[in-house]
Amino acid sequence: GLNGSGKSTCAGLLERFYEPGAGEVLLDGVPLRDYEHRYLHRQVALVGQEPVLFSGTIRDNIAFGLEGCGEEEVRAAAAAAGALGFILALDRGFESDVGEKGGQLSAGEKQRIAIAR
């Protein structure tokens, strides 16, 4: 969506970071307030304009927090996030170092890695 079109606001409402000032948000015809908080947080993820990456490899950043995450899962996540092409174009592929706070990558590349995570 375009800048200012409400993408972040929509995600914030879905995760119930705040309540609407008027009206209500329905999900499958059910008021959002009737859903369990934890359920919504498992279903919706928000990646901001400046996602946080950790010093290490692209693989480390995608698999962060997942014990036993295999090669196929990391590749599939990268592909689903639209990151596989640029990752494979790098000399070291998934073993490429992202640098401190992802400084070796463009803003769009950092976002796609964060989405894959």
Biopython code that builds the backbone (N, CA, C, O; Angstrom):
import numpy as np
from Bio.PDB.StructureBuilder import StructureBuilder

atoms = [
    (1, "GLY", "N", (0.805, -1.193, 0.000)),
    (1, "GLY", "CA", (0.000, 0.000, 0.000)),
    (1, "GLY", "C", (0.847, 1.255, 0.000)),
    (1, "GLY", "O", (2.033, 1.224, 0.328)),
    (2, "LEU", "N", (0.236, 2.332, -0.363)),
    (2, "LEU", "CA", (0.910, 3.628, -0.423)),
    (2, "LEU", "C", (1.228, 4.140, 0.976)),
    (2, "LEU", "O", (0.616, 3.733, 1.964)),
    (3, "ASN", "N", (2.212, 5.055, 1.032)),
    (3, "ASN", "CA", (2.516, 5.715, 2.307)),
    (3, "ASN", "C", (1.264, 6.415, 2.818)),
    (3, "ASN", "O", (0.546, 7.067, 2.059)),
    (4, "GLY", "N", (1.015, 6.270, 4.114)),
    (4, "GLY", "CA", (-0.121, 6.943, 4.722)),
    (4, "GLY", "C", (-1.469, 6.293, 4.462)),
    (4, "GLY", "O", (-2.506, 6.867, 4.795)),
    (5, "SER", "N", (-1.470, 5.096, 3.868)),
    (5, "SER", "CA", (-2.753, 4.455, 3.532)),
    (5, "SER", "C", (-3.367, 3.682, 4.689)),
    (5, "SER", "O", (-4.490, 3.189, 4.572)),
    (6, "GLY", "N", (-2.638, 3.564, 5.828)),
    (6, "GLY", "CA", (-3.217, 2.930, 7.004)),
    (6, "GLY", "C", (-2.762, 1.516, 7.284)),
    (6, "GLY", "O", (-3.377, 0.829, 8.100)),
    (7, "LYS", "N", (-1.702, 1.058, 6.634)),
    (7, "LYS", "CA", (-1.213, -0.318, 6.851)),
    (7, "LYS", "C", (-0.818, -0.547, 8.307)),
    (7, "LYS", "O", (-1.248, -1.527, 8.914)),
    (8, "SER", "N", (-0.016, 0.332, 8.866)),
    (8, "SER", "CA", (0.436, 0.183, 10.257)),
    (8, "SER", "C", (-0.726, 0.342, 11.226)),
    (8, "SER", "O", (-0.798, -0.363, 12.232)),
    (9, "THR", "N", (-1.629, 1.257, 10.932)),
    (9, "THR", "CA", (-2.800, 1.437, 11.784)),
    (9, "THR", "C", (-3.648, 0.178, 11.795)),
    (9, "THR", "O", (-4.115, -0.250, 12.850)),
    (10, "CYS", "N", (-3.850, -0.417, 10.628)),
    (10, "CYS", "CA", (-4.639, -1.649, 10.528)),
    (10, "CYS", "C", (-3.988, -2.769, 11.341)),
    (10, "CYS", "O", (-4.674, -3.469, 12.086)),
    (11, "ALA", "N", (-2.674, -2.945, 11.205)),
    (11, "ALA", "CA", (-1.972, -3.985, 11.970)),
    (11, "ALA", "C", (-2.053, -3.699, 13.463)),
    (11, "ALA", "O", (-2.250, -4.619, 14.257)),
    (12, "GLY", "N", (-1.907, -2.452, 13.852)),
    (12, "GLY", "CA", (-2.002, -2.073, 15.264)),
    (12, "GLY", "C", (-3.379, -2.359, 15.840)),
    (12, "GLY", "O", (-3.496, -2.796, 16.985)),
    (13, "LEU", "N", (-4.422, -2.115, 15.052)),
    (13, "LEU", "CA", (-5.779, -2.426, 15.501)),
    (13, "LEU", "C", (-5.977, -3.938, 15.617)),
    (13, "LEU", "O", (-6.581, -4.414, 16.578)),
    (14, "LEU", "N", (-5.469, -4.692, 14.639)),
    (14, "LEU", "CA", (-5.599, -6.149, 14.678)),
    (14, "LEU", "C", (-4.877, -6.761, 15.875)),
    (14, "LEU", "O", (-5.350, -7.736, 16.459)),
    (15, "GLU", "N", (-3.741, -6.190, 16.235)),
    (15, "GLU", "CA", (-3.005, -6.708, 17.389)),
    (15, "GLU", "C", (-3.511, -6.096, 18.691)),
    (15, "GLU", "O", (-3.023, -6.423, 19.773)),
    (16, "ARG", "N", (-4.482, -5.216, 18.577)),
    (16, "ARG", "CA", (-5.119, -4.542, 19.710)),
    (16, "ARG", "C", (-4.121, -3.752, 20.543)),
    (16, "ARG", "O", (-4.190, -3.729, 21.772)),
    (17, "PHE", "N", (-3.184, -3.100, 19.839)),
    (17, "PHE", "CA", (-2.283, -2.176, 20.513)),
    (17, "PHE", "C", (-3.084, -0.979, 21.012)),
    (17, "PHE", "O", (-2.710, -0.333, 21.990)),
    (18, "TYR", "N", (-4.191, -0.690, 20.327)),
    (18, "TYR", "CA", (-5.110, 0.365, 20.728)),
    (18, "TYR", "C", (-6.484, 0.031, 20.176)),
    (18, "TYR", "O", (-6.625, -0.813, 19.291)),
    (19, "GLU", "N", (-7.488, 0.699, 20.705)),
    (19, "GLU", "CA", (-8.876, 0.485, 20.292)),
    (19, "GLU", "C", (-9.296, 1.612, 19.341)),
    (19, "GLU", "O", (-8.772, 2.722, 19.435)),
    (20, "PRO", "N", (-10.226, 1.342, 18.437)),
    (20, "PRO", "CA", (-10.678, 2.404, 17.531)),
    (20, "PRO", "C", (-11.404, 3.507, 18.299)),
    (20, "PRO", "O", (-12.077, 3.243, 19.295)),
    (21, "GLY", "N", (-11.263, 4.729, 17.831)),
    (21, "GLY", "CA", (-11.927, 5.865, 18.467)),
    (21, "GLY", "C", (-13.434, 5.843, 18.259)),
    (21, "GLY", "O", (-14.184, 6.377, 19.076)),
    (22, "ALA", "N", (-13.879, 5.229, 17.169)),
    (22, "ALA", "CA", (-15.309, 5.118, 16.875)),
    (22, "ALA", "C", (-15.528, 3.831, 16.095)),
    (22, "ALA", "O", (-14.624, 3.353, 15.410)),
    (23, "GLY", "N", (-16.707, 3.282, 16.197)),
    (23, "GLY", "CA", (-17.027, 2.052, 15.472)),
    (23, "GLY", "C", (-16.344, 0.847, 16.094)),
    (23, "GLY", "O", (-15.955, 0.874, 17.262)),
    (24, "GLU", "N", (-16.199, -0.218, 15.299)),
    (24, "GLU", "CA", (-15.534, -1.416, 15.794)),
    (24, "GLU", "C", (-14.858, -2.137, 14.643)),
    (24, "GLU", "O", (-15.201, -1.929, 13.479)),
    (25, "VAL", "N", (-13.910, -2.972, 14.969)),
    (25, "VAL", "CA", (-13.200, -3.776, 13.983)),
    (25, "VAL", "C", (-13.757, -5.191, 14.072)),
    (25, "VAL", "O", (-13.811, -5.784, 15.149)),
    (26, "LEU", "N", (-14.172, -5.727, 12.919)),
    (26, "LEU", "CA", (-14.706, -7.085, 12.856)),
    (26, "LEU", "C", (-13.722, -7.983, 12.131)),
    (26, "LEU", "O", (-13.104, -7.578, 11.147)),
    (27, "LEU", "N", (-13.584, -9.184, 12.616)),
    (27, "LEU", "CA", (-12.752, -10.199, 11.973)),
    (27, "LEU", "C", (-13.648, -11.404, 11.749)),
    (27, "LEU", "O", (-14.100, -12.030, 12.708)),
    (28, "ASP", "N", (-13.905, -11.729, 10.499)),
    (28, "ASP", "CA", (-14.867, -12.781, 10.157)),
    (28, "ASP", "C", (-16.228, -12.512, 10.797)),
    (28, "ASP", "O", (-16.912, -13.439, 11.231)),
    (29, "GLY", "N", (-16.615, -11.239, 10.851)),
    (29, "GLY", "CA", (-17.902, -10.850, 11.383)),
    (29, "GLY", "C", (-17.993, -10.807, 12.903)),
    (29, "GLY", "O", (-19.047, -10.496, 13.456)),
    (30, "VAL", "N", (-16.888, -11.118, 13.580)),
    (30, "VAL", "CA", (-16.855, -11.151, 15.042)),
    (30, "VAL", "C", (-16.066, -9.936, 15.531)),
    (30, "VAL", "O", (-14.974, -9.673, 15.027)),
    (31, "PRO", "N", (-16.600, -9.190, 16.509)),
    (31, "PRO", "CA", (-15.849, -8.039, 17.041)),
    (31, "PRO", "C", (-14.475, -8.476, 17.556)),
    (31, "PRO", "O", (-14.350, -9.488, 18.246)),
    (32, "LEU", "N", (-13.474, -7.715, 17.217)),
    (32, "LEU", "CA", (-12.100, -8.042, 17.596)),
    (32, "LEU", "C", (-11.940, -8.201, 19.106)),
    (32, "LEU", "O", (-11.152, -9.030, 19.560)),
    (33, "ARG", "N", (-12.672, -7.426, 19.878)),
    (33, "ARG", "CA", (-12.552, -7.504, 21.336)),
    (33, "ARG", "C", (-13.000, -8.863, 21.878)),
    (33, "ARG", "O", (-12.672, -9.206, 23.014)),
    (34, "ASP", "N", (-13.753, -9.653, 21.074)),
    (34, "ASP", "CA", (-14.197, -10.980, 21.507)),
    (34, "ASP", "C", (-13.129, -12.056, 21.303)),
    (34, "ASP", "O", (-13.268, -13.174, 21.799)),
    (35, "TYR", "N", (-12.065, -11.719, 20.574)),
    (35, "TYR", "CA", (-10.968, -12.668, 20.362)),
    (35, "TYR", "C", (-9.989, -12.602, 21.524)),
    (35, "TYR", "O", (-9.804, -11.547, 22.129)),
    (36, "GLU", "N", (-9.370, -13.720, 21.830)),
    (36, "GLU", "CA", (-8.341, -13.765, 22.866)),
    (36, "GLU", "C", (-7.095, -13.041, 22.362)),
    (36, "GLU", "O", (-6.674, -13.236, 21.222)),
    (37, "HIS", "N", (-6.515, -12.211, 23.213)),
    (37, "HIS", "CA", (-5.321, -11.433, 22.859)),
    (37, "HIS", "C", (-4.219, -12.313, 22.269)),
    (37, "HIS", "O", (-3.668, -12.000, 21.214)),
    (38, "ARG", "N", (-3.908, -13.392, 22.939)),
    (38, "ARG", "CA", (-2.807, -14.259, 22.499)),
    (38, "ARG", "C", (-3.052, -14.829, 21.113)),
    (38, "ARG", "O", (-2.120, -14.964, 20.320)),
    (39, "TYR", "N", (-4.293, -15.163, 20.820)),
    (39, "TYR", "CA", (-4.633, -15.700, 19.497)),
    (39, "TYR", "C", (-4.271, -14.676, 18.424)),
    (39, "TYR", "O", (-3.636, -15.015, 17.425)),
    (40, "LEU", "N", (-4.675, -13.431, 18.632)),
    (40, "LEU", "CA", (-4.407, -12.389, 17.642)),
    (40, "LEU", "C", (-2.913, -12.153, 17.466)),
    (40, "LEU", "O", (-2.447, -11.955, 16.344)),
    (41, "HIS", "N", (-2.161, -12.170, 18.555)),
    (41, "HIS", "CA", (-0.720, -11.932, 18.474)),
    (41, "HIS", "C", (0.004, -13.066, 17.747)),
    (41, "HIS", "O", (1.074, -12.849, 17.178)),
    (42, "ARG", "N", (-0.564, -14.264, 17.761)),
    (42, "ARG", "CA", (0.038, -15.379, 17.021)),
    (42, "ARG", "C", (-0.290, -15.296, 15.533)),
    (42, "ARG", "O", (0.414, -15.882, 14.711)),
    (43, "GLN", "N", (-1.350, -14.574, 15.183)),
    (43, "GLN", "CA", (-1.817, -14.517, 13.801)),
    (43, "GLN", "C", (-1.293, -13.316, 13.018)),
    (43, "GLN", "O", (-1.212, -13.367, 11.791)),
    (44, "VAL", "N", (-0.939, -12.240, 13.711)),
    (44, "VAL", "CA", (-0.563, -10.992, 13.048)),
    (44, "VAL", "C", (0.833, -10.578, 13.491)),
    (44, "VAL", "O", (1.150, -10.592, 14.681)),
    (45, "ALA", "N", (1.655, -10.213, 12.528)),
    (45, "ALA", "CA", (2.996, -9.714, 12.842)),
    (45, "ALA", "C", (3.182, -8.361, 12.164)),
    (45, "ALA", "O", (2.718, -8.140, 11.045)),
    (46, "LEU", "N", (3.854, -7.481, 12.848)),
    (46, "LEU", "CA", (4.111, -6.149, 12.319)),
    (46, "LEU", "C", (5.610, -5.963, 12.150)),
    (46, "LEU", "O", (6.376, -6.141, 13.097)),
    (47, "VAL", "N", (6.021, -5.607, 10.946)),
    (47, "VAL", "CA", (7.422, -5.272, 10.681)),
    (47, "VAL", "C", (7.442, -3.793, 10.346)),
    (47, "VAL", "O", (6.873, -3.363, 9.343)),
    (48, "GLY", "N", (8.102, -3.018, 11.195)),
    (48, "GLY", "CA", (8.143, -1.575, 11.015)),
    (48, "GLY", "C", (9.067, -1.137, 9.890)),
    (48, "GLY", "O", (9.717, -1.956, 9.240)),
    (49, "GLN", "N", (9.110, 0.157, 9.676)),
    (49, "GLN", "CA", (9.957, 0.730, 8.631)),
    (49, "GLN", "C", (11.435, 0.447, 8.871)),
    (49, "GLN", "O", (12.197, 0.279, 7.919)),
    (50, "GLU", "N", (11.842, 0.395, 10.121)),
    (50, "GLU", "CA", (13.232, 0.149, 10.485)),
    (50, "GLU", "C", (13.318, -1.102, 11.363)),
    (50, "GLU", "O", (13.477, -0.990, 12.579)),
    (51, "PRO", "N", (13.217, -2.287, 10.764)),
    (51, "PRO", "CA", (13.263, -3.508, 11.572)),
    (51, "PRO", "C", (14.633, -3.712, 12.206)),
    (51, "PRO", "O", (15.648, -3.243, 11.693)),
    (52, "VAL", "N", (14.640, -4.412, 13.315)),
    (52, "VAL", "CA", (15.881, -4.695, 14.020)),
    (52, "VAL", "C", (16.446, -6.021, 13.532)),
    (52, "VAL", "O", (15.777, -7.053, 13.594)),
    (53, "LEU", "N", (17.677, -5.985, 13.049)),
    (53, "LEU", "CA", (18.404, -7.209, 12.726)),
    (53, "LEU", "C", (19.554, -7.322, 13.710)),
    (53, "LEU", "O", (20.039, -6.328, 14.250)),
    (54, "PHE", "N", (19.974, -8.552, 13.926)),
    (54, "PHE", "CA", (21.041, -8.816, 14.876)),
    (54, "PHE", "C", (22.320, -9.099, 14.129)),
    (54, "PHE", "O", (22.289, -9.677, 13.042)),
    (55, "SER", "N", (23.434, -8.706, 14.687)),
    (55, "SER", "CA", (24.727, -8.978, 14.086)),
    (55, "SER", "C", (24.856, -10.486, 13.910)),
    (55, "SER", "O", (24.613, -11.245, 14.847)),
    (56, "GLY", "N", (25.231, -10.911, 12.736)),
    (56, "GLY", "CA", (25.337, -12.332, 12.415)),
    (56, "GLY", "C", (24.961, -12.547, 10.970)),
    (56, "GLY", "O", (24.959, -11.608, 10.174)),
    (57, "THR", "N", (24.647, -13.767, 10.632)),
    (57, "THR", "CA", (24.325, -14.099, 9.241)),
    (57, "THR", "C", (22.846, -13.888, 8.943)),
    (57, "THR", "O", (22.021, -13.728, 9.843)),
    (58, "ILE", "N", (22.545, -13.894, 7.660)),
    (58, "ILE", "CA", (21.151, -13.826, 7.238)),
    (58, "ILE", "C", (20.399, -15.030, 7.799)),
    (58, "ILE", "O", (19.278, -14.888, 8.289)),
    (59, "ARG", "N", (21.007, -16.211, 7.732)),
    (59, "ARG", "CA", (20.374, -17.419, 8.274)),
    (59, "ARG", "C", (20.055, -17.242, 9.759)),
    (59, "ARG", "O", (18.953, -17.567, 10.201)),
    (60, "ASP", "N", (21.017, -16.728, 10.527)),
    (60, "ASP", "CA", (20.810, -16.514, 11.962)),
    (60, "ASP", "C", (19.624, -15.588, 12.215)),
    (60, "ASP", "O", (18.831, -15.818, 13.128)),
    (61, "ASN", "N", (19.512, -14.555, 11.413)),
    (61, "ASN", "CA", (18.444, -13.583, 11.610)),
    (61, "ASN", "C", (17.076, -14.148, 11.251)),
    (61, "ASN", "O", (16.090, -13.831, 11.915)),
    (62, "ILE", "N", (16.997, -14.970, 10.224)),
    (62, "ILE", "CA", (15.712, -15.572, 9.848)),
    (62, "ILE", "C", (15.287, -16.611, 10.878)),
    (62, "ILE", "O", (14.117, -16.674, 11.255)),
    (63, "ALA", "N", (16.237, -17.426, 11.335)),
    (63, "ALA", "CA", (15.917, -18.529, 12.252)),
    (63, "ALA", "C", (15.951, -18.116, 13.722)),
    (63, "ALA", "O", (15.802, -18.964, 14.601)),
    (64, "PHE", "N", (16.142, -16.838, 13.998)),
    (64, "PHE", "CA", (16.270, -16.361, 15.379)),
    (64, "PHE", "C", (15.107, -16.853, 16.245)),
    (64, "PHE", "O", (13.938, -16.662, 15.909)),
    (65, "GLY", "N", (15.452, -17.484, 17.359)),
    (65, "GLY", "CA", (14.453, -17.933, 18.322)),
    (65, "GLY", "C", (13.805, -19.268, 18.004)),
    (65, "GLY", "O", (12.954, -19.732, 18.763)),
    (66, "LEU", "N", (14.183, -19.891, 16.910)),
    (66, "LEU", "CA", (13.586, -21.175, 16.536)),
    (66, "LEU", "C", (14.614, -22.286, 16.685)),
    (66, "LEU", "O", (15.570, -22.366, 15.914)),
    (67, "GLU", "N", (14.416, -23.124, 17.658)),
    (67, "GLU", "CA", (15.317, -24.266, 17.859)),
    (67, "GLU", "C", (15.109, -25.273, 16.727)),
    (67, "GLU", "O", (13.972, -25.578, 16.365)),
    (68, "GLY", "N", (16.187, -25.778, 16.179)),
    (68, "GLY", "CA", (16.108, -26.839, 15.177)),
    (68, "GLY", "C", (15.525, -26.414, 13.843)),
    (68, "GLY", "O", (15.029, -27.255, 13.094)),
    (69, "CYS", "N", (15.572, -25.134, 13.532)),
    (69, "CYS", "CA", (15.051, -24.646, 12.257)),
    (69, "CYS", "C", (16.003, -25.096, 11.140)),
    (69, "CYS", "O", (17.178, -24.731, 11.138)),
    (70, "GLY", "N", (15.495, -25.877, 10.206)),
    (70, "GLY", "CA", (16.320, -26.447, 9.153)),
    (70, "GLY", "C", (16.472, -25.570, 7.932)),
    (70, "GLY", "O", (15.825, -24.531, 7.801)),
    (71, "GLU", "N", (17.341, -26.010, 7.045)),
    (71, "GLU", "CA", (17.642, -25.292, 5.799)),
    (71, "GLU", "C", (16.384, -25.059, 4.962)),
    (71, "GLU", "O", (16.169, -23.957, 4.457)),
    (72, "GLU", "N", (15.567, -26.077, 4.817)),
    (72, "GLU", "CA", (14.355, -25.945, 3.995)),
    (72, "GLU", "C", (13.407, -24.892, 4.553)),
    (72, "GLU", "O", (12.811, -24.125, 3.797)),
    (73, "GLU", "N", (13.269, -24.853, 5.867)),
    (73, "GLU", "CA", (12.369, -23.874, 6.489)),
    (73, "GLU", "C", (12.890, -22.453, 6.319)),
    (73, "GLU", "O", (12.116, -21.529, 6.068)),
    (74, "VAL", "N", (14.204, -22.280, 6.456)),
    (74, "VAL", "CA", (14.809, -20.952, 6.279)),
    (74, "VAL", "C", (14.630, -20.501, 4.836)),
    (74, "VAL", "O", (14.270, -19.351, 4.587)),
    (75, "ARG", "N", (14.878, -21.388, 3.889)),
    (75, "ARG", "CA", (14.710, -21.064, 2.457)),
    (75, "ARG", "C", (13.262, -20.725, 2.135)),
    (75, "ARG", "O", (12.981, -19.760, 1.424)),
    (76, "ALA", "N", (12.339, -21.537, 2.672)),
    (76, "ALA", "CA", (10.919, -21.309, 2.401)),
    (76, "ALA", "C", (10.468, -19.964, 2.967)),
    (76, "ALA", "O", (9.699, -19.250, 2.324)),
    (77, "ALA", "N", (10.937, -19.616, 4.157)),
    (77, "ALA", "CA", (10.579, -18.331, 4.762)),
    (77, "ALA", "C", (11.136, -17.182, 3.927)),
    (77, "ALA", "O", (10.453, -16.181, 3.707)),
    (78, "ALA", "N", (12.379, -17.326, 3.462)),
    (78, "ALA", "CA", (12.992, -16.286, 2.631)),
    (78, "ALA", "C", (12.220, -16.129, 1.317)),
    (78, "ALA", "O", (11.982, -15.011, 0.862)),
    (79, "ALA", "N", (11.834, -17.246, 0.719)),
    (79, "ALA", "CA", (11.078, -17.194, -0.534)),
    (79, "ALA", "C", (9.719, -16.525, -0.320)),
    (79, "ALA", "O", (9.311, -15.679, -1.116)),
    (80, "ALA", "N", (9.020, -16.901, 0.750)),
    (80, "ALA", "CA", (7.699, -16.326, 1.036)),
    (80, "ALA", "C", (7.783, -14.825, 1.284)),
    (80, "ALA", "O", (6.835, -14.091, 1.003)),
    (81, "ALA", "N", (8.919, -14.368, 1.810)),
    (81, "ALA", "CA", (9.104, -12.943, 2.112)),
    (81, "ALA", "C", (9.671, -12.163, 0.925)),
    (81, "ALA", "O", (9.897, -10.958, 1.031)),
    (82, "GLY", "N", (9.900, -12.835, -0.194)),
    (82, "GLY", "CA", (10.455, -12.156, -1.368)),
    (82, "GLY", "C", (11.923, -11.818, -1.227)),
    (82, "GLY", "O", (12.411, -10.894, -1.877)),
    (83, "ALA", "N", (12.643, -12.561, -0.376)),
    (83, "ALA", "CA", (14.050, -12.267, -0.115)),
    (83, "ALA", "C", (15.009, -13.254, -0.768)),
    (83, "ALA", "O", (16.209, -12.988, -0.832)),
    (84, "LEU", "N", (14.515, -14.369, -1.246)),
    (84, "LEU", "CA", (15.403, -15.426, -1.734)),
    (84, "LEU", "C", (16.295, -14.964, -2.881)),
    (84, "LEU", "O", (17.479, -15.300, -2.915)),
    (85, "GLY", "N", (15.754, -14.211, -3.801)),
    (85, "GLY", "CA", (16.529, -13.748, -4.951)),
    (85, "GLY", "C", (17.750, -12.941, -4.564)),
    (85, "GLY", "O", (18.853, -13.235, -5.023)),
    (86, "PHE", "N", (17.574, -11.925, -3.727)),
    (86, "PHE", "CA", (18.723, -11.093, -3.368)),
    (86, "PHE", "C", (19.686, -11.854, -2.466)),
    (86, "PHE", "O", (20.892, -11.611, -2.516)),
    (87, "ILE", "N", (19.175, -12.780, -1.634)),
    (87, "ILE", "CA", (20.063, -13.562, -0.768)),
    (87, "ILE", "C", (20.968, -14.449, -1.616)),
    (87, "ILE", "O", (22.177, -14.503, -1.388)),
    (88, "LEU", "N", (20.391, -15.140, -2.586)),
    (88, "LEU", "CA", (21.186, -16.044, -3.427)),
    (88, "LEU", "C", (22.161, -15.287, -4.321)),
    (88, "LEU", "O", (23.160, -15.853, -4.765)),
    (89, "ALA", "N", (21.882, -14.016, -4.588)),
    (89, "ALA", "CA", (22.793, -13.197, -5.402)),
    (89, "ALA", "C", (24.020, -12.743, -4.614)),
    (89, "ALA", "O", (25.007, -12.316, -5.213)),
    (90, "LEU", "N", (23.976, -12.827, -3.291)),
    (90, "LEU", "CA", (25.121, -12.456, -2.455)),
    (90, "LEU", "C", (26.196, -13.538, -2.542)),
    (90, "LEU", "O", (25.880, -14.718, -2.688)),
    (91, "ASP", "N", (27.462, -13.138, -2.452)),
    (91, "ASP", "CA", (28.579, -14.090, -2.546)),
    (91, "ASP", "C", (28.444, -15.248, -1.568)),
    (91, "ASP", "O", (28.721, -16.394, -1.921)),
    (92, "ARG", "N", (28.024, -14.960, -0.352)),
    (92, "ARG", "CA", (27.942, -15.995, 0.690)),
    (92, "ARG", "C", (26.509, -16.439, 0.969)),
    (92, "ARG", "O", (26.278, -17.221, 1.891)),
    (93, "GLY", "N", (25.544, -15.956, 0.190)),
    (93, "GLY", "CA", (24.156, -16.377, 0.332)),
    (93, "GLY", "C", (23.653, -16.208, 1.759)),
    (93, "GLY", "O", (23.784, -15.136, 2.349)),
    (94, "PHE", "N", (23.079, -17.270, 2.309)),
    (94, "PHE", "CA", (22.518, -17.225, 3.660)),
    (94, "PHE", "C", (23.591, -17.040, 4.731)),
    (94, "PHE", "O", (23.276, -16.682, 5.866)),
    (95, "GLU", "N", (24.842, -17.279, 4.386)),
    (95, "GLU", "CA", (25.946, -17.117, 5.345)),
    (95, "GLU", "C", (26.522, -15.700, 5.323)),
    (95, "GLU", "O", (27.506, -15.422, 6.009)),
    (96, "SER", "N", (25.914, -14.801, 4.539)),
    (96, "SER", "CA", (26.359, -13.409, 4.484)),
    (96, "SER", "C", (26.099, -12.724, 5.817)),
    (96, "SER", "O", (25.047, -12.902, 6.430)),
    (97, "ASP", "N", (27.075, -11.941, 6.253)),
    (97, "ASP", "CA", (26.954, -11.192, 7.507)),
    (97, "ASP", "C", (26.119, -9.946, 7.240)),
    (97, "ASP", "O", (26.385, -9.213, 6.288)),
    (98, "VAL", "N", (25.118, -9.703, 8.068)),
    (98, "VAL", "CA", (24.265, -8.529, 7.870)),
    (98, "VAL", "C", (24.889, -7.265, 8.436)),
    (98, "VAL", "O", (24.432, -6.163, 8.130)),
    (99, "GLY", "N", (25.927, -7.402, 9.260)),
    (99, "GLY", "CA", (26.553, -6.244, 9.885)),
    (99, "GLY", "C", (25.768, -5.793, 11.098)),
    (99, "GLY", "O", (24.666, -6.277, 11.358)),
    (100, "GLU", "N", (26.349, -4.857, 11.839)),
    (100, "GLU", "CA", (25.686, -4.341, 13.029)),
    (100, "GLU", "C", (24.372, -3.679, 12.644)),
    (100, "GLU", "O", (24.346, -2.793, 11.790)),
    (101, "LYS", "N", (23.271, -4.110, 13.279)),
    (101, "LYS", "CA", (21.918, -3.607, 13.013)),
    (101, "LYS", "C", (21.521, -3.759, 11.549)),
    (101, "LYS", "O", (20.670, -3.014, 11.063)),
    (102, "GLY", "N", (22.127, -4.720, 10.834)),
    (102, "GLY", "CA", (21.783, -4.951, 9.437)),
    (102, "GLY", "C", (22.372, -3.929, 8.496)),
    (102, "GLY", "O", (21.868, -3.747, 7.388)),
    (103, "GLY", "N", (23.433, -3.254, 8.917)),
    (103, "GLY", "CA", (24.026, -2.167, 8.149)),
    (103, "GLY", "C", (24.555, -2.530, 6.777)),
    (103, "GLY", "O", (24.777, -1.640, 5.955)),
    (104, "GLN", "N", (24.764, -3.809, 6.502)),
    (104, "GLN", "CA", (25.268, -4.231, 5.193)),
    (104, "GLN", "C", (24.145, -4.396, 4.163)),
    (104, "GLN", "O", (24.406, -4.663, 2.990)),
    (105, "LEU", "N", (22.894, -4.236, 4.612)),
    (105, "LEU", "CA", (21.741, -4.439, 3.735)),
    (105, "LEU", "C", (20.981, -3.138, 3.531)),
    (105, "LEU", "O", (21.058, -2.221, 4.348)),
    (106, "SER", "N", (20.244, -3.076, 2.423)),
    (106, "SER", "CA", (19.386, -1.912, 2.186)),
    (106, "SER", "C", (18.179, -1.993, 3.117)),
    (106, "SER", "O", (17.930, -3.027, 3.736)),
    (107, "ALA", "N", (17.439, -0.903, 3.207)),
    (107, "ALA", "CA", (16.252, -0.877, 4.069)),
    (107, "ALA", "C", (15.238, -1.933, 3.632)),
    (107, "ALA", "O", (14.656, -2.620, 4.472)),
    (108, "GLY", "N", (15.027, -2.064, 2.337)),
    (108, "GLY", "CA", (14.076, -3.055, 1.827)),
    (108, "GLY", "C", (14.529, -4.477, 2.088)),
    (108, "GLY", "O", (13.713, -5.344, 2.402)),
    (109, "GLU", "N", (15.827, -4.722, 1.961)),
    (109, "GLU", "CA", (16.362, -6.059, 2.245)),
    (109, "GLU", "C", (16.195, -6.403, 3.724)),
    (109, "GLU", "O", (15.833, -7.528, 4.069)),
    (110, "LYS", "N", (16.463, -5.424, 4.600)),
    (110, "LYS", "CA", (16.283, -5.647, 6.035)),
    (110, "LYS", "C", (14.816, -5.985, 6.338)),
    (110, "LYS", "O", (14.533, -6.881, 7.134)),
    (111, "GLN", "N", (13.908, -5.279, 5.713)),
    (111, "GLN", "CA", (12.490, -5.545, 5.948)),
    (111, "GLN", "C", (12.125, -6.965, 5.510)),
    (111, "GLN", "O", (11.393, -7.662, 6.213)),
    (112, "ARG", "N", (12.627, -7.388, 4.367)),
    (112, "ARG", "CA", (12.292, -8.741, 3.882)),
    (112, "ARG", "C", (12.885, -9.819, 4.783)),
    (112, "ARG", "O", (12.260, -10.860, 4.985)),
    (113, "ILE", "N", (14.080, -9.589, 5.327)),
    (113, "ILE", "CA", (14.670, -10.547, 6.273)),
    (113, "ILE", "C", (13.808, -10.601, 7.535)),
    (113, "ILE", "O", (13.548, -11.681, 8.067)),
    (114, "ALA", "N", (13.369, -9.444, 8.009)),
    (114, "ALA", "CA", (12.519, -9.391, 9.211)),
    (114, "ALA", "C", (11.178, -10.074, 8.956)),
    (114, "ALA", "O", (10.657, -10.748, 9.845)),
    (115, "ILE", "N", (10.619, -9.916, 7.779)),
    (115, "ILE", "CA", (9.367, -10.596, 7.434)),
    (115, "ILE", "C", (9.586, -12.104, 7.407)),
    (115, "ILE", "O", (8.750, -12.862, 7.897)),
    (116, "ALA", "N", (10.697, -12.536, 6.842)),
    (116, "ALA", "CA", (11.021, -13.981, 6.808)),
    (116, "ALA", "C", (11.146, -14.530, 8.231)),
    (116, "ALA", "O", (10.719, -15.651, 8.506)),
    (117, "ARG", "N", (11.729, -13.740, 9.130)),
    (117, "ARG", "CA", (11.862, -14.177, 10.523)),
    (117, "ARG", "C", (10.489, -14.456, 11.104)),
    (117, "ARG", "O", (10.378, -14.836, 12.270)),
]
sb = StructureBuilder()
sb.init_structure("model")
sb.init_model(0)
sb.init_chain("A")
sb.init_seg("    ")
for serial, (resi, resn, name, xyz) in enumerate(atoms, 1):
    if name == "N":
        sb.init_residue(resn, " ", resi, " ")
    sb.init_atom(name, np.array(xyz, "f"), 0.0, 1.0, " ", f" {name:<3s}", serial, name[0])
structure = sb.get_structure()
